[in-house]
Amino acid sequence: MFALATPAWVAASTLALYKEKTAQQVGSTRLTWLIWDVYDAALYSPTGLYSPQLPFVLELTYLRALNGAQVAAKTTEEMTRLGNTNQTKQAKWQLQLTDWFAGIEQGTRLAAMRNADGSTTFVRNGTQVLGSFQDPEFARYFFAIWLSAATLRPDLKEQLLGSGRVAAR
């Protein structure tokens, strides 16, 4: 078992750790749908271990152009499948994600950061902060798409978690 809570990095900005490239990779994978490679995904944390209660970054590097509105719609559809029943919040989230996900081209990197306070910050191509959701409920459902027991792709989850690099909770 590993101890994670060290004040120096818990208090540090997830965005700063990401931009300074001081976060360590937990694991990585590639999403392929039918015959198309869609994106490469990598999970980072300050220690290289994953804990859902502590800061981490999920970065997707798109391998093809995608319609941002469709990506946002699929994202919120998955959040519903995972148990989010608040349609008002869902509609607001989808509207904002549609804006942030506009213009996904081959090579676009979108990073979602789960911050220490439970908020989620989105960054495009390593430097452009798109915005944040302050609602910890968004973080719970959004990251569950890849990292929960109920994910549709347990094989991807296993690779993102680095074959057991999960911190003691």
Residue pairs with C-beta under 8 A, 6 or more apart in sequence:
1 168
2 47
2 49
2 167
2 168
3 168
4 47
4 49
4 51
4 54
4 167
4 168
5 54
9 17
9 46
9 47
9 55
10 54
10 55
10 116
11 116
12 46
12 55
13 115
14 23
14 55
14 56
14 57
14 113
14 114
14 115
14 116
14 121
15 113
15 115
15 121
15 123
15 129
17 23
17 46
17 55
17 57
18 44
18 57
18 111
18 113
18 123
18 126
19 123
19 126
19 127
22 46
23 44
23 45
23 46
23 56
23 57
24 44
24 45
24 46
24 47
24 48
25 42
25 43
25 44
25 48
25 162
26 43
26 44
26 45
26 48
26 49
26 50
26 56
26 160
26 161
26 162
26 165
27 42
27 43
27 159
27 160
27 161
27 162
27 163
27 165
28 40
28 41
28 42
28 43
28 159
28 160
29 40
29 41
29 155
29 156
29 159
29 160
30 37
30 39
30 40
30 41
30 63
31 37
31 38
31 39
31 40
31 41
31 153
31 156
32 38
36 64
37 63
37 64
38 62
38 63
38 64
38 66
39 60
39 61
39 62
39 63
40 60
40 61
40 63
41 58
41 59
41 60
41 61
41 146
41 156
41 160
42 58
42 59
42 61
42 160
43 50
43 56
43 57
43 58
43 59
43 146
43 147
43 160
43 161
43 162
44 56
44 57
44 58
44 59
45 51
45 54
45 55
45 56
45 57
46 54
46 55
47 167
48 162
48 165
49 165
49 166
49 167
50 56
50 147
50 160
50 161
50 162
50 165
50 166
50 167
51 166
51 167
51 169
52 114
52 143
52 147
52 169
53 169
54 116
54 167
55 113
55 114
55 115
55 116
56 113
56 114
57 111
57 112
57 113
57 114
58 111
58 112
58 114
58 143
58 146
58 147
58 160
59 109
59 110
59 111
59 112
60 109
60 110
60 111
61 107
61 108
61 109
62 104
62 105
62 106
62 107
62 108
62 109
62 110
63 106
64 106
65 104
65 105
65 106
66 104
67 104
68 97
68 98
68 99
68 100
68 101
68 102
68 103
68 104
69 98
69 101
69 102
71 97
71 101
71 104
72 94
72 97
72 98
72 100
72 101
73 94
73 98
75 94
75 97
75 142
75 145
76 90
76 93
76 94
76 97
78 145
78 152
79 90
79 93
79 141
79 142
79 144
79 145
80 90
81 150
81 152
82 141
82 144
82 145
82 148
82 150
83 141
84 90
84 137
84 141
86 137
89 135
89 137
89 138
93 133
93 138
96 131
96 133
100 110
100 122
100 124
100 130
100 131
101 110
104 110
108 124
108 125
109 124
109 125
109 126
110 122
110 123
110 124
111 122
111 123
111 124
111 126
112 120
112 121
112 122
112 142
112 143
113 120
113 121
113 122
113 123
114 120
114 139
114 143
115 121
115 132
117 134
117 136
118 136
118 139
119 132
119 133
119 134
119 135
119 136
119 139
120 132
120 133
120 138
120 139
120 142
120 143
121 129
121 131
121 132
122 129
122 130
122 131
122 132
123 129
123 130
124 130
133 139
144 150
144 151
145 151
146 153
146 156
146 157
146 160
147 157
147 160
147 161
148 157
151 157
